[in-house]
């Protein structure tokens, strides 16, 4: 999966991950039980450098849409909380104990946040790593419209925010439609005898046995949004989405 443009929520989450640098520096002060006029500067610097380096790697992976980043943050956060709580018990440091509780809440909320952002329809085709193609929604097709040219695609996910579409056969989609987050495309969804059109921008792209694109709906009129909402409700009513 190649991320063409990270959504605002994911960018904000990547920025928020750097709060861990502040927490690491603060923890070094709590562990030393140092007053504000005699802070452990060397320990604070080490904590800041190590935490910043680790967080920078995590933030980059997050913005690239690497799905294992969720597991990395979960593992690192769990280990950090465990070691902090263990040291709080051994050193009989109540301040560190309360900090460990706060840290567990922070990482719990943060992991939930990035899991939500990375599970958006235009980011997640709900395809397992061993599968060559996502599962399609029955009876639903999507066409990428470019002038008189229409490229027929299958749909794996669709909601009010966006969609993930893919081709069942090998294509040259990336050559025919340059994948750029500033390129607006027109999509035509067909379900039985009903068709709706809307505008969208590509957010993610994958290429395995074939090609697939995640689109975020963009600059649609109120009528188009209402029509899209009614269309999706009809699909939900029949249990397709």
C-alpha positions as CSV (number, residue, x, y, z in Angstrom):
1,X,0.0,0.0,0.0
2,X,1.3,3.4,-1.0
3,X,-0.1,6.5,0.7
4,X,-0.6,9.4,-1.7
5,X,-1.8,11.8,1.0
6,X,-2.3,11.2,4.7
7,X,-5.6,12.5,6.0
8,X,-5.6,15.4,8.5
9,X,-6.5,13.1,11.4
10,X,-3.4,10.9,10.8
11,X,-1.1,13.9,10.4
12,X,-2.4,15.2,13.7
13,X,-1.9,11.8,15.3
14,X,1.7,11.8,14.1
15,X,2.3,15.2,15.5
16,X,0.7,14.2,18.8
17,X,3.0,11.2,19.1
18,X,5.8,13.6,19.9
19,X,4.1,14.3,23.3
20,X,6.0,11.2,24.3
21,X,9.2,13.2,24.3
22,X,7.8,15.5,26.9
23,X,6.6,12.5,29.0
24,X,10.0,10.8,28.8
25,X,11.7,14.0,30.0
26,X,9.2,14.4,32.8
27,X,9.6,10.8,33.9
28,X,13.3,11.2,34.2
29,X,12.6,14.0,36.7
30,X,10.1,11.9,38.6
31,X,12.5,9.0,38.8
32,X,15.2,11.2,40.2
33,X,12.7,12.8,42.6
34,X,14.6,16.0,41.9
35,X,13.3,19.5,42.9
36,X,12.9,22.1,40.2
37,X,16.1,23.9,41.2
38,X,18.3,20.8,40.9
39,X,17.0,19.0,37.8
40,X,18.9,16.0,36.4
41,X,19.9,17.7,33.2
42,X,21.9,14.8,31.8
43,X,19.2,12.3,32.3
44,X,16.6,14.7,30.8
45,X,18.8,15.1,27.7
46,X,19.3,11.4,27.2
47,X,15.5,10.8,27.6
48,X,14.7,13.5,25.1
49,X,17.2,12.2,22.5
50,X,16.2,8.6,22.7
51,X,12.4,9.3,22.8
52,X,12.6,11.8,19.9
53,X,14.5,9.3,17.7
54,X,12.1,6.5,18.4
55,X,9.0,8.7,17.9
56,X,10.4,10.2,14.7
57,X,10.6,6.7,13.2
58,X,7.1,5.9,14.4
59,X,5.7,9.1,13.0
60,X,7.2,8.5,9.6
61,X,5.8,5.0,9.4
62,X,2.5,6.3,10.5
63,X,2.3,8.9,7.7
64,X,3.3,6.2,5.2
65,X,0.3,4.2,6.3
66,X,2.4,1.2,7.5
67,X,-0.2,-0.9,9.3
68,X,2.3,-2.6,11.6
69,X,2.8,0.9,13.2
70,X,-0.2,0.2,15.4
71,X,1.5,-2.9,16.8
72,X,4.7,-1.0,17.2
73,X,3.1,1.8,19.3
74,X,1.1,-0.8,21.3
75,X,4.3,-2.8,22.0
76,X,6.5,0.1,22.9
77,X,3.7,1.8,25.0
78,X,3.0,-1.5,26.9
79,X,6.7,-2.0,27.6
80,X,7.1,1.6,28.8
81,X,4.1,1.4,31.1
82,X,5.2,-2.0,32.5
83,X,8.8,-0.9,33.2
84,X,7.6,2.4,34.8
85,X,5.1,0.6,37.0
86,X,7.7,-2.0,38.0
87,X,10.3,0.7,38.9
88,X,7.6,2.6,40.8
89,X,7.0,-0.5,43.0
90,X,10.6,-1.3,43.5
91,X,11.7,2.2,44.3
92,X,8.5,3.0,46.3
93,X,7.9,6.1,44.2
94,X,4.2,7.0,44.3
95,X,4.7,9.8,41.8
96,X,6.0,7.4,39.3
97,X,3.1,5.1,40.0
98,X,0.6,7.8,39.2
99,X,2.6,8.7,36.1
100,X,2.4,5.1,34.9
101,X,-1.4,5.2,35.2
102,X,-1.5,8.4,33.1
103,X,0.9,6.9,30.6
104,X,-1.3,3.8,30.1
105,X,-4.3,6.0,29.5
106,X,-2.4,8.1,27.0
107,X,-1.1,5.1,25.0
108,X,-4.5,3.5,25.1
109,X,-6.3,6.5,23.6
110,X,-3.4,7.1,21.1
111,X,-3.5,3.5,19.7
112,X,-7.3,3.7,19.5
113,X,-7.0,7.0,17.6
114,X,-4.5,5.7,15.0
115,X,-6.4,2.5,14.6
116,X,-9.5,4.6,13.8
117,X,-7.6,6.8,11.3
118,X,-6.0,3.9,9.5
119,X,-9.3,2.0,9.2
120,X,-11.0,4.7,7.1
121,X,-12.6,3.4,3.9
122,X,-10.1,5.1,1.6
123,X,-7.2,3.8,3.6
124,X,-8.2,0.2,4.4
125,X,-9.6,-2.2,1.8
126,X,-9.9,-4.8,4.5
127,X,-7.6,-7.2,2.8
128,X,-5.5,-9.7,4.6
129,X,-1.8,-9.8,3.9
130,X,-2.1,-13.2,2.1
131,X,-4.9,-12.1,-0.2
132,X,-4.2,-10.8,-3.7
133,X,-7.4,-8.8,-4.0
134,X,-10.0,-7.4,-1.6
135,X,-13.5,-8.8,-1.4
136,X,-15.9,-6.9,-3.5
137,X,-19.4,-5.7,-2.6
138,X,-21.9,-7.7,-4.7
139,X,-23.8,-6.0,-7.5
140,X,-21.9,-2.7,-7.0
141,X,-19.5,-1.3,-9.6
142,X,-17.6,1.9,-9.9
143,X,-16.3,3.6,-13.1
144,X,-13.6,6.2,-13.1
145,X,-14.8,8.8,-15.7
146,X,-12.3,10.7,-17.7
147,X,-14.0,12.4,-20.7
148,X,-15.4,9.6,-22.9
149,X,-13.2,7.0,-21.2
150,X,-14.6,4.8,-18.4
151,X,-12.6,2.4,-16.4
152,X,-14.7,-0.3,-14.7
153,X,-13.7,-1.2,-11.1
154,X,-15.0,-3.3,-8.3
155,X,-15.8,-1.7,-4.9
156,X,-14.5,-3.2,-1.6
157,X,-15.6,-0.3,0.7
158,X,-18.0,2.6,0.5
159,X,-19.2,5.1,3.0
160,X,-19.9,8.9,3.3
161,X,-16.2,9.7,3.6
162,X,-14.8,7.8,0.7
163,X,-14.4,4.5,-1.1
164,X,-11.8,1.8,-2.0
165,X,-12.0,0.4,-5.5
166,X,-10.0,-2.1,-7.4
167,X,-9.7,-3.9,-10.7
168,X,-10.1,-7.7,-10.9
169,X,-7.7,-8.0,-13.8
170,X,-4.3,-6.6,-14.4
171,X,-4.5,-2.9,-15.5
172,X,-2.3,0.1,-16.2
173,X,-4.4,2.3,-14.0
174,X,-1.5,4.3,-12.7
175,X,-0.4,5.2,-16.2
176,X,-3.9,6.1,-17.4
177,X,-4.8,8.1,-14.3
178,X,-1.8,9.6,-12.6
179,X,-2.1,9.0,-8.9
180,X,-1.8,12.3,-7.2
181,X,-3.6,13.7,-4.2
182,X,-4.3,17.0,-6.0
183,X,-5.9,15.3,-9.0
184,X,-9.7,15.3,-8.7
185,X,-11.5,12.4,-10.3
186,X,-15.2,11.7,-11.2
187,X,-16.5,8.4,-10.0
188,X,-19.8,6.8,-11.1
189,X,-21.2,4.1,-8.8
190,X,-23.7,1.7,-10.3
191,X,-26.0,-0.5,-8.2
192,X,-28.5,-2.5,-10.3
193,X,-30.4,0.2,-12.3
194,X,-29.2,3.1,-10.2
195,X,-26.2,5.4,-10.8
196,X,-24.7,8.3,-8.8
197,X,-21.7,10.4,-9.6
198,X,-19.4,12.2,-7.2
199,X,-15.9,13.8,-7.1
200,X,-13.0,12.4,-5.2
201,X,-9.2,12.6,-4.8
202,X,-6.9,9.5,-4.5
203,X,-5.5,8.9,-1.1
204,X,-3.9,5.5,-1.3
205,X,-2.8,3.1,-4.0
206,X,-1.9,-0.6,-4.0
207,X,-0.6,-3.0,-6.6
208,X,-0.5,-6.7,-6.2
209,X,-2.3,-9.1,-8.6
210,X,-4.0,-6.0,-9.9
211,X,-4.4,-2.3,-8.8
212,X,-6.6,-0.6,-6.3
213,X,-7.2,3.0,-5.2
214,X,-8.6,4.6,-2.1
215,X,-10.6,7.8,-2.9
216,X,-11.8,10.5,-0.4
217,X,-14.9,12.3,-1.5
218,X,-14.1,15.9,-2.2
219,X,-16.0,19.1,-3.2
220,X,-19.4,17.6,-3.8
221,X,-22.5,19.7,-3.7
222,X,-25.2,19.3,-1.1
223,X,-27.4,17.5,-3.6
224,X,-24.6,15.1,-4.5
225,X,-23.9,14.5,-0.8
226,X,-27.6,13.7,-0.1
227,X,-27.8,11.5,-3.2
228,X,-24.7,9.6,-2.0
229,X,-26.1,9.3,1.5
230,X,-29.3,7.8,0.1
231,X,-27.4,5.5,-2.1
232,X,-25.3,4.2,0.8
233,X,-28.4,3.8,3.0
234,X,-30.0,1.7,0.2
235,X,-26.9,-0.6,0.2
236,X,-27.0,-0.8,4.0
237,X,-30.6,-1.7,3.9
238,X,-29.7,-4.8,1.9
239,X,-26.7,-5.6,4.1
240,X,-24.0,-4.8,1.6
241,X,-22.1,-2.1,3.5
